[in-house]
């Protein structure tokens, strides 16, 4: 079992919350699945929905800070703990993949509990 200190734990919780809010507000999805896995020194969270799918243009605008700030801010917060966010239109919805480093080799703000 991996224990997270408060700061990364809150960031991860808020990230998943933001992704689910986006599903409700924008995707028109009827189903969303969240999968968590520990892959070596990385926590991987995958959220998939069966909605409209994210548009490439909308994603590009948000990454550049133009338009909405939800995904841009989410990338910044996840990046602050050494993680990354990847979004993909699956053709039958959206897949969001959060990758967060764990333990050894993690950024100073994010590591094993003492």
N, C-alpha and C positions, 0 to 999 in steps of 0.2 A: 504494500500500500504506500502510495506517495502522499505526503502531507505538504500542503502549500501554506506559506505564511499569508497573512491577511491581504497584503497589497496585490500579489499576483492572483490570489483566489478571487478577490473582488473584481479584478479586471477580467478574468475569465468568465465569471458569472455574468457580468454586465455585457460582455461580448456575445454570449449565447442569448441573453435576453434581447439584445439589439437585433440579432439575426431573426429571432422568432417574431419580434414586433414587425420587422420588415416583411415577413411572410404574411402576417395578418393584414398589414396596411397595403401592400403592393402586389403580392403574388397571385391572389385569387386562388390559393391552394386549398385543397380539401384535406391533405395529409402532409405532415412534416415528421421526419425521423431524425433523431440525434444519436450518433454513435461515438463513444469515447473509447480510445485504445491507447495503450502504452507501447510505443515502438522504440525500444532501446532507451535512449535518454531524451525521449520526446513524447509529450502528450499530444495526441491527435484527436480533434473533435470534428466530426463531419455532420453537417446539417443538410438534409436533402428535402426538397418539397416537390409537389406535383403541380406547381403553378405555372404562370406564364413564362418564367425564366427571365433572368436579368439580361437587359440589352447591353451590348458591347458599348454603345454610345453613352448610355447612362452610367455604366461602370467607369468609363474613361473620364467623364465629367466629374464624378465624385472623387476619383483618385487625384485629379488635378485641383481639387478644392473649389470647383465651379458647380453651382447648383446646390444640392443637398449636402449636408455635412456628416450624415450618419455613417456611411461606409468609410469616408475619409478619416473621421475621428476614431472609428473602430480599428482601422489599420495602424493609426498612430499609437493608440493605447496598447495594442498587441505588440507592436514593434518596441515599445518602451520596456518590455520584459523579454526582449530577444526573440519574439515569435513572429509569425507571418499569417496573413489571411490570403486565401486563394479563392476566387469566385469563378464559377463555370456554368454556362447555360448548357444543360444536358439535352435540350431539345424537347424534354418533357418536364421541365422545371429548372430549379437552380440547385447547384451543389456549392456549399461554402465549407472550406476546409481551414481550420485553425491548427497551426503547428506551434507548440510551445516547448522550449527546451526545459529539461528537468535535470536536477542534480549536477554532477561534475560537468564543467565547461559552460555552465549557465552564466548569464550576466550577474554582476554583483548583487543586484536587487532581487535576484531570483535564484534560489538554490535550496539546498537541503536545510531542514530545520536544525538548529543547534540544540 
